[in-house]
Amino acid sequence: MQVLIIDDKTERRDRTMMASLERNMFATATANLAVGEEALTRLPVDILIASTDAFGDALGDLLGLAEERNAGLSTILWSQNVGWDMDTLSEAFPTLCAVLGTEVTPDLAMQIGLSGAQSSVASEAAEYQMRAPFPAPPPRGRDLSLPSAAELQARSAA
């Protein structure tokens, strides 16, 4: 899995990156919005963790780009105004799993992001399975044994 962390708080960004590496995930971390946008255009991202406080109005464009380019994305946001951001952003961005306060540990944020990504993958697999063509089950109560070679020869001779 690929994690993209866009956060202007150096210590939190580093700790979040370490939490992802401890779970054997690839991680890219930056404090720069332009670098984050570039990463979204070049990398398949499974989990996006970003800070709402640093990017203001540009955050909507960032989340839109992330959702457009990455099916099955799980998004976690750090915010100092959790209630307002959750109410405002959750309707517009269906991949938003959680808006977390700044006191939440990066380890917990990564766990929530991982859970969201795994459930997204599971739901996509279930949806695919529902669309996949399956052979019809055999009728009940019928003998499904194969005919012997002698029976096949007798049928073809008749």
N, C-alpha and C positions, 0 to 999 in steps of 0.2 A: 504494500500500500504506500501511496505517496501523500505526504502531509505538506501543506504550504502554510507557513506561519508569517503573518504580516502584523507586526506589533512594534510600536515605538518605544516600549519599555524594555530596555536591554536585558535586565536580569530575568524578567518573566519570559521573554522570547527565548533566551538561552535555556531556561529550565523546561520550557515547553518542548523545545527541540530535543533535549536530553530524555524527556519522558517518551517521546516518539521513538527515539533510537533504542531505548530500553525495551521497547515492544517490537523491535526488528522491523521498523518502518523506515522508509526513505524520507528524509526531511529537508526542506528548503526553508530558510528563515531570512527575513529582511525587515528593515524598518522603513524602507522606501516604497511608496505606493506604485511608482512606475516600474520598479523591479518586480513587484508582486504581480502586476498586470502582465508583464512580459512572461513571467513564469506560468501564468494561467494560459497563455496562448501557446506555450511550448511543451508543458508537462501535463500528463493525465493526473489530475488531482482527485484524491478520494476524500480527504479531510482538509477543510480550510478553517484555520483559526486566525481571527483578525480582531483588532481593537477598533471599536466604534469611535473612540474619543479622538484619535489622531487624524482621521480622514474626513470627518464631516459629511458633506453632501456627496463626495466622491465615493463613499462607501456603497451607495446604491448601484452605481455603475460597476464597481468591482464585483459585487454579489451577482449582478445580472450577467456579467461576463463569465463568472465562475459557473453559474448554473447552465448557461448556454453551451459551454464547452465540455462539461463534465457530468455525464449521466451518473446517477448514483452518488452524487456529492453529499457529504455531511458537513454542515457549517456550524461552527461555534464562534460566538462573538464575546469579547470582553467589553464590559460597559460600566460606567459609573451611574447610569440611569437605566437600570435593568427593566423596570416595568414599562417605561415609555418606549424603549427600543424594541422590546418584545411585542408590544401592542402594534407598533408602527410597522415593523419589518416582517413579522411572521406571516401576515396575509400576502405580502408581495413576494416573499421568497420561501417557497415550499421546502427547500433543502435546509432551512434553519432549524437545527436541533435544539439549540439552547442559547440564551443570552445570560452570561455569567457575570456576577459582580467581580470587582477587581481583587477581592479577598479570597476567591476560590483558587485552590492550588492548580498549577499547570498539570499535575498528574491526574487530578480528577477531570479537568477539561479534556485531556487526551482520552481518558476512559469513556467519557460521554461521546466524544467524536468517533471513537472506534465502534462503540455500540450502534451509533446511528449509521455508520458506513456498513457494518455487518448486516443490520436489518434491511438496509436499502438493497444490498446484494441479494439477500434472501428473498425479498419481495420481487425483485427483477427475475430471479430464477423461477419463482412460483408463477409469475405472469407468463414467462416463456413456456413453462411446462403446460400451462393451460392452453396456449396457442399451438403447441406442437401436435402434429398429427400422430395419433396412436392407432394401431390396428384394432379392429373390432374384436371384442372378446369372443371366444367360442360359445356357441349356444349351449345352454345348460341341458344336462340329461342326454347328451349324444356321446357316442363312443368315438374318442379321438385317437384311437390306435391306428397305426399305419398298416395298409394291406401288405401281405407278403408278396414276394416276387411271383409265386405261382398264381395268386389271385390277380395280379396285374396282367400277367400273360393271358389268363383266361378272359379277362375283360377286353383286352385288345384283340383277341381272336374272335370274339363274338360280334 
